[in-house]
Amino acid sequence: MHDRLNIPSVTGTDLEFDIAGPGGRAYAFIIDWHIRFVLATAWYLLVLLFYQGTTTWFDVEVSSLTTFFWLAGLPAMLIYFLYHPVLEIVMDGRTPGKRIAGVRIVTRDGQSPDVVAHLIRNAFRLVDSLPSAYLIGLLTTVFTANNVRFGDLAAGTLLIYDAADEKKVLKDVEFGFGRQLGLREAELVRELVERWDSLNEHSRHDLGSKLLKQLDADAQPAINDDRLYAQLKAHLKEA
């Protein structure tokens, strides 16, 4: 039985997401570890191959261990250690391993973490990886509420299972002017549009007008119910 993350909605229907446990986390981590290890090793070996076959590297003398470190060692280390923070920022809380495992990083209120949260979370990998084999991180996910490690505690994040029906809400949903919606905002707009016909006309018009104004300050007030519905629907665009 998984812990659940509940996202309240003003329409009265809460969203619930399963929180990933140690098993899901470990599965994603093992996949990502192999990917970043292969990438870093491939770069190192590629440079080593050129190093052994020539005395120059694009007209730069390659005749010392220092030069070899700058060309091979340092880039390989950057690939290995920056794999998680860079991809989690670019892929909105996911990595190839997390995507395969079906998990995603979110904040405790269901939003996508900002860059600072991702950096804090990954900086604490140095602590969670102690003393070896990620032992502290594994133990904390077993014994903490919501199965979080120290990096999650510091950044205010957790991992949820990104199930197929939940991806409709968690995928990037944008306004026409390019502003990315948070989980709660996206869910509210989507649900209001889907439940439009079942809601009281006065209530849905009042809620829709307030929501439209909150999300787009330049939006023109709708002159009727049908126009408001069309404006809200036009703002939704699934990636």
N, C-alpha and C positions, 0 to 999 in steps of 0.2 A: 504494500500500500504506500503510494507516494504522498509526500506532503504536497499541499496545493497552494498556489498563489492566486488570491482572489482580487480581481480588479472591479471595483464598484462602478455602476453606470447609473446616470441620472434617470434613465428610462426604466430602471428597476430590475434589469437583467444583468447579473454579474458575469464576468468572464472568469474562468478558472483554468489554470495551467498546472500540469504536473511538474514539480521541482525535481531536477535530475539528482539522483543519488550517487554514491561512490562508484557504482558500476558504470553508469553512463559517462561520468567524468573520466574514469580510468580508460574506458574504451576510446573516447575522443582523444585523450592525451597520448595513448600508445600510437594511434594512427598519426597524429601530428608529430610525435617524436621521430618516427621513422621517416616521415617526409622531410623534416628539416635536417635530419642527420644525413640523408641521401643527398640533398641539395648542397649542404655545406661540404660534404666529402667529395662530391663530384667537382665542385669548383676547385678545391684544394688539389685534387689529382690532375685536373685539366692544366692548372698552372705548373704543377710539377712536371707534367709531360713536356710542356714547352720549355721549361727551365732546363731539363736534361738534354733537349734537342738543339738548343741554341744558346749563345752567350749574350744575346740581347733580347729585350722585350720592347718592341716599338721604339727602337733606337736608345733604350735605357739599359745601361749595363746591369746584368743580373749576375753578380759575382760575389754576393755576400749573403749571409743569413738574414741581415737586416732588410735588404731589398726583397728577399724571398718572403719574409714575414709580411711586408706591406702589400705584396702582390697576391699572396696566397693565404697566409695565416689570418690576417686581420679581416679580409672579406668573408672568409669561411666562418669566423667567429660572429661577425655581424649577421650573416644569414641565419646562423643557429639561434642567437640570442634575441634578435629582433623579429623573428618569425611570428611569434604570438602577438605582440603589441601592434605591429604594422597591419597584419591581416585582420585582426579583430576590429581595428578602427576602419579599415577599408571595407570589410565585409559586414559591417554593422553587427558586431557581437558574435561573429562566427569565424571559423577557420575551416579548411578542408576536412580536418578530422571531426570538428563539431558538426559540420554539415552531414557527414556520413553517419555520425552517431545520433543525429536528429536533435541536437541541443543548441541552445543559444544563450548568450549573456544578456541579462536585462537588469534594470535597477529594481529596488524593492517595491516600487509602485508601478512596475511594468513598462517603464520607458526605456528607450535605447540609451545606454551609458554615453556620456560625453567623452572627449579625448582625455581629459584629466583623470576621470574614473578608470579608463582603460590603462593609463600609464601607472597609476597607483596600484591597481590590481596586479599588473605584471611586475612591478618593482618588488612586490612581496613574494614573488616566486623564489627569490634568494632565501627567504625564511622558510617557505613551505617545502623547499627541496632538501632541507637539512634533516638528519645528518647525511642521508644519501637516499637515492631512489624515491624521492618525494615522500618520505615517510611522514613528516609532520603534516604535510598537506593532506595525505590520505587519512591519517588519524583524525584530523579536525573535521573532515567531511563525514566521518562516521559518527562522531560524538556531538557535533553542533546542530542546533536547530536549522532546518532548511538545507542541511548538508553543504555548508560553506567552508572554505578554507580562510586563512588569515588575509589573503589578498582580497577576498570578497568582503570580509568584515571591514577592512580598511576603506574599500571603495564603495561600499553599499550596494553590492551586486549579488546576483545568484544565477544559477543555470536552470533553465526550464526546458522541457521537452517541446520541440517545435513541431507539433503534429500537423498533419496535412490541412485540417480544417482551421487550425489556429494561424497558419501561415497567411490566410486571407487578411487577417488583422495585423499580423506582425511584419508582413512584407512592407516595403516602402510604399506609402500612399502619399501622394503629393497634391498640393493645390496647383492650379494653373500657373501661378507665379513662382513656383519652384520651392516653396517652403515645405520642409518635411514635417509630417504630422507625427506626434507622439502616439504611443499605443492607445491611450485613453481617448484622445481626440479622434483618432481614426476610427476606433470602435464606435464612438458615439455617432459620428456622421453616418457611418455605414448602417448602424442599427436603426437610426431614425428614418433613413431612406427606406429600409426594408420593411419597417413596421408602420409606415406612413398611413396606410389605409385603415389600420386597426386602432389608431389613436384618435382621441377627441380632436375635432377640427380646431377649436380655440387653443387647446393645449399644445398641439403640434405646431401651430403657427407661431405661438409665443416662444416655444422652445427653439424652433428652427430659426426665427429671427434673431434671437439672442446668440445662438451658436454661430450663425453666419456673420454677425457683427463682431463677435469675439475673434473669429478666425480670419476675417478679412475686413479690416476697418474701412476700406474704400468701397465695400459692396453697397449697391443701391438697395434701399428697402423694397421688399417685394410688394407689388400692388395687390396681389391676390394669392390664394393658397397654391394654385397650380404653378405660378411663377416662382414662388419660394421653393417648392419641391424641385423644380427644374434647376434653380440656382445651386441648391445643395448637391443634387446629383451631378451637376457639371463639375463641381469641385473635386469629386472623387475620380482618381485615375490610378488603377492598380498597375504596379510595375510589372 
